[in-house]
Amino acid sequence: MSVKDVVAKRFKELCEERNIKINELANISGVTPSTAYSMMDEKRRDISIITIKKFCDGLGITLGEFFSTSDFDSLEQEIY
C-alpha cells in the first residue's frame, strides 16, 4: 500500500468514526470538496502536507495523532 493510499484510508476511517462524509470534512476544514474527493482518487499520487494538516484541524486532531497508526508504521521504505 502506498503512503497516499494509507492517508486516504485513515481519513475514511476518521470520517466513519465521526459519522461524517468526506465533503463535510472538506467544509469544516476550509478545503474545497473537489480537493477532498481528489485525495480519495486512486489515480492521484500526491497529497500536500498542508491539506493533511487542514483536514486534521477540521477533525480536531494533531498530525501526530493522524500518523500514529500501525498502517503508517508498517509502510515500506521509499528509498532503497
N, C-alpha and C positions, 0 to 999 in steps of 0.2 A: 504494500500500500504506500502511496506517495505522501509526502508531507501535506500537500494540498488536499488530498482525499481525507486524511486524518483531521485536518482543520474543519472541512465541511461536515464530516461525521460528528465531530464534537459540537458544532453549532446546532446540528439537527437534534442531538441528544438534549442539549440545554433548552432548546425551544420546546421539545416534547415534555421535559420536566416541568416547564413553566406554563404549559398548555397555550403556547402562542405559535403563530405561523411566522415563517421567515420574513414575510413582508411587514408584519408587525414589529419584528426585531429591527428591521431597517428603519421604520418610522421612529421608534423610540431611541434609536442610535444616531439619528441625523444623517442617515445614509439613504441613497435612493434605492427603491425596491429592485431596480434593474441591476444595481451593484450586488445586492444580496443574492438575487437569482443567478447572476453570472458566477458568483462564488461557488454555487452548488453545481454548476455545469461541469460535467466530467471532461469536456474538451478544453476548458480553461486551465492553464498551467499554474499561473502565479496569483498569489493574493498578497496585497500590501499589508505590512505590519500595522500601518496606520488604520486601515479598515478593520483589522482584527481588534485593535485597541478600541475603536469606536463601538464595535459590537459588544466587547466586554464591558465597556462603560454603560451601554444600554441595558445589559444584563445585571449590572451591579456587582461584577466580579473583577478581580485583578488578572493581569496577564499570567501571573504565576499560578493562580487557581485554574485558569483556562488550560495551560500547558501541563499541569500536574496530573497526568494520566498515564496508565501503562501503555496506551497506544503510542503516545509520543516517545516514551522511554524505549520502546522496542523498535523504533524506526532504524533502518539500516543506514550506515554512513553514506553520504552523498559523494564523498571523495575517497578514492582508494589509493 
